[in-house]
Amino acid sequence: MKRIHTRSVRRANGDEALVTRVVAEDGRIGYGYSLKLDATESRHMAESNASPIPPEIQAIIDTIDWEEQ
């Protein structure tokens, strides 16, 4: 993996979630999340890019500036 970035975010109901963005060496991008605040779960989901992202989580992902340092 070229880059792995995990953020803690607040959902609309006030609960916290982790969202992860993985950028592979070839430029592919995957996203994952964990409602259990498990960074490993979120990272594995992002690496496999196989699980559908719920609309609420996708909306949060879309608002994050992943390149912010």
C-alpha positions in Angstrom: 0.0 0.0 0.0 1.2 3.5 -0.9 -1.0 5.3 1.8 -3.4 4.4 4.5 -5.4 7.1 6.3 -8.0 6.5 9.0 -10.2 9.2 10.5 -12.6 9.2 13.4 -15.9 10.8 12.4 -19.2 11.7 14.0 -22.4 10.2 12.4 -25.7 12.0 12.2 -27.0 10.2 15.3 -24.0 11.3 17.3 -22.2 7.9 17.3 -18.6 7.8 16.3 -17.2 5.7 13.4 -13.8 5.1 11.8 -13.4 5.6 8.1 -10.3 4.5 6.2 -8.9 5.4 2.7 -6.3 3.1 1.2 -4.3 4.2 -1.9 -2.6 1.3 -3.6 0.8 1.5 -5.4 -1.1 1.4 -8.8 -3.4 4.3 -7.8 -6.5 2.3 -6.9 -8.4 3.7 -4.0 -10.5 1.8 -1.5 -12.6 2.9 1.4 -13.7 1.1 4.6 -15.4 1.8 7.9 -16.0 0.5 11.3 -18.9 1.3 13.6 -17.1 -0.7 16.4 -14.1 1.8 16.2 -11.9 -1.1 15.1 -9.1 0.4 12.9 -8.1 -3.1 11.6 -11.6 -3.9 10.5 -11.8 -0.5 8.7 -8.4 -1.0 7.0 -9.1 -4.5 5.9 -12.4 -3.4 4.3 -10.6 -0.6 2.5 -7.9 -2.9 1.3 -10.4 -5.4 -0.1 -12.7 -2.7 -1.4 -15.4 -5.5 -1.5 -18.0 -4.3 1.0 -20.6 -1.8 -0.1 -20.5 1.5 1.9 -23.8 2.6 3.4 -25.0 5.9 2.0 -24.6 7.7 5.4 -21.0 6.6 5.6 -20.3 7.4 2.0 -21.7 10.9 2.5 -19.2 11.4 5.4 -16.3 10.0 3.3 -17.2 12.4 0.4 -16.7 15.4 2.8 -13.3 14.5 4.0 -10.2 16.2 2.6 -8.0 13.1 2.5 -4.9 15.1 1.3 -5.1 17.5 4.3 -1.9 17.2 6.3 
